[in-house]
Structure formats: C-alpha cells, structure tokens
C-alpha cells in the first residue's frame, strides 16, 4: 500500500516538476528578454 502510494507520489512529482520547470524556464527567458530590452533602450 505505502509502496504504491510512494510510486504514485514519485510519478506525480516527476510530471509536476517537469511542468514547473517549463514554466520557470519560460519565466526566466521572458525576464532576461525584458531586461536586455530595457538595457538596450
């Protein structure tokens, strides 16, 4: 029971972590682009 629950939690964290990482990378990219845009101006 606990082993199955652990596997489910591990799978959930792996999927959710990948989703969060994608959002985080997009957020950092937009921040970097806006900062370079501001510095260019």
N, C-alpha and C positions, 0 to 999 in steps of 0.2 A: 504493500500500500504506500508506504513512505518512499520506496524506490521509484514507483511510478509517478508519484507526486513530484519528486525531485527531477525526474526526466522531463516532465511537463513544464516545470518551472524553468529548467535549463533551456528548453526549446523556446519558451516564451521570451526569456531574457535575450537569447541569441537573435531572435527575429526582431524584437523591440529595440535591441541595441543597434542593429543594422539600420533600422528606420530612423532612430535618433541620430546616428552618425551621419546619415544622408542629410538630415535637416541641419545638423550642426555644421557640416561642410558647406552647404548652400548658404547658411547664415554668415559664416566666416568669409566666403567668397564675395557676398554682397557687401559686407563691411569693408573688405580690402578694396573692392572696386570703388566704393563711395569715398574712401579715404584717399585713394590715388586721384580720383576725380577732383576732390577738394584741393589736394596739393598741387595738381596741375593748374587749376584756376588760381 
